[in-house]
Amino acid sequence: MGGLISAAQLIAALSLLVLIHEFGHFAAAKFFGMRCEKFYIFFDAWGKKLWSKKIGETEYGIGWLPLGGYVKISGMIDESMDKEAMKQEPQEWEFRSKPAWQRFIVMIGGIVMNLILGVIIFAGILKFGAKEYIKPAEMDSGVYAYKFAKTLGFQTGDKILTVDGKEVERFKDVRSPAIRFGADVGIERNGQKMTISVPDTLYNLREPLFGQIEESFVEEVRAGYPAEKAGLKEGDKLLSVNDVKVQNFMDFRYELMDKKGKTVNLLVEREGKPLQLTSQVDTSGIMGFTANSKAIEDAPRHPYSVGSSIKYGIKEGWETIYYNAKGMALIAMGKLPFLENVQSPIGIAKFYGPTWDWFRFWYLTGLISFVLAFMNILPIPALDGGHMVFLAYEMITRRKLSDNFLEKAQMVGMLILIPLMLLILGKDIWELIRGLF
């Protein structure tokens, strides 16, 4: 059932993203008087489709292959490779008959629409989901430094003020990818300001660097596990392990992982009073309970206005595109493994999860919208970016590339993209099968 819910979320997201992207091409083409023969969500590969209806000159439909979509514009060399149509005399309503600047706007229309959608989603999440934010400089208790951050020189209680000289406006920005790609981080510690230089080698680090100082409470004790035998109860506040103070639930986890198969002394607070308990830690480093955490930071809360939510929505969208570009550059240089850092729709579905969480759904959909915009702007023939490069060349040189050249370029692009897509898809199918056994 969980797999079906993940798939349903992915299909819903892709349907929206493809619809918006292709509408950008469609609307621009119609505005400039071009004829659109087809508007399809997903591909009707080999002529197979789930639904279609012709309205006026355009056939609207839903294909069966959820790897994108397309608008077939008359007189345009695209993935349909309709060479017979291109042999006819150009008509005034065809793509090839319009000025290069109009054709460029048609090609960039899908990318622009994905960018707009991404900003709307991210801004909506901030305005109606997060609603408010705190400033790191106003956090009296500072940040919680996770284990790896401490190896870099950070300490729990540090106030993070700047990254590469720029003020950090929100606590959320402390956890952005910027620091992981190398940065000079300005902090305040015990009233003293200093700078810690973070190396540019943390881009593949899976664990977080910073969090908030928290109070952690026992939520549920599992029957038969060491926690139950030790007398731990729902509602107990975790204070320390072997006299080591717990300031974040990860503190607790780290201490247990270092004491697998050993006995530990716990200090908890129950009904306002401290209580000492002794518990065994099993060989996997767990005691057998779940916990809830609550941030104890009492810094002022700043509400997101419509303007600030749009501002930060644009900022987060730009960061998504920028760090995707940096990631691709690292893959190209061999510093990141290709297959471990790319996903097919099957791989993306796992991120949506087995339950329908609207916050997660919209966040991932907004994220993918920005990634889709970035992928389409790549200068690869058969992608929007490839068409835009050729049109930019035509506008600069005032020389139109031949249909023969464009057809061959389209074929080269497809020969690049299709094997890559099959390779990534095969990798995710193999991982899915391996996870079942």
Secondary structure, DSSP 4 states (H G I P E B T S, - for coil): -HHHHHHHHHHHHHHHHHHHHHHHHHHHHHHTT--EEEEEEEE-GGG-EEEEEEETTEEEEEESEEEEEEEEETT---TT--HHHHHSPP-TTSGGGS-HHHHHHHHHHHHHHHHHHHHHHHHHIIIIII-EE--GGG-TT-EEEPHHHHHTT--TTPEEEEETTEE--SHHHHTSGGGGG-EEEEEEETTEEEEEEEPTT-TT--S-SEEE-EEEEEEEEPTTSHHHHHT--TTPEEEEETTEE-SSHHHHHHHHHTTTTSEEEEEEEETTEEEEEEEE--TTS--SEEEEEEE---PPPEEPPHHHHHHHHHHHHHHHHHHHHHHHHHHHTTSS-TGGG---HHHHHHHH-SS--HHHHHHHHHHHHHHHHHHHHS--TTSHHHHHHHHHHHHHH--PPPHHHHHHHHHHHHHHHHHHHHHHHHHHHHHHHHHH-
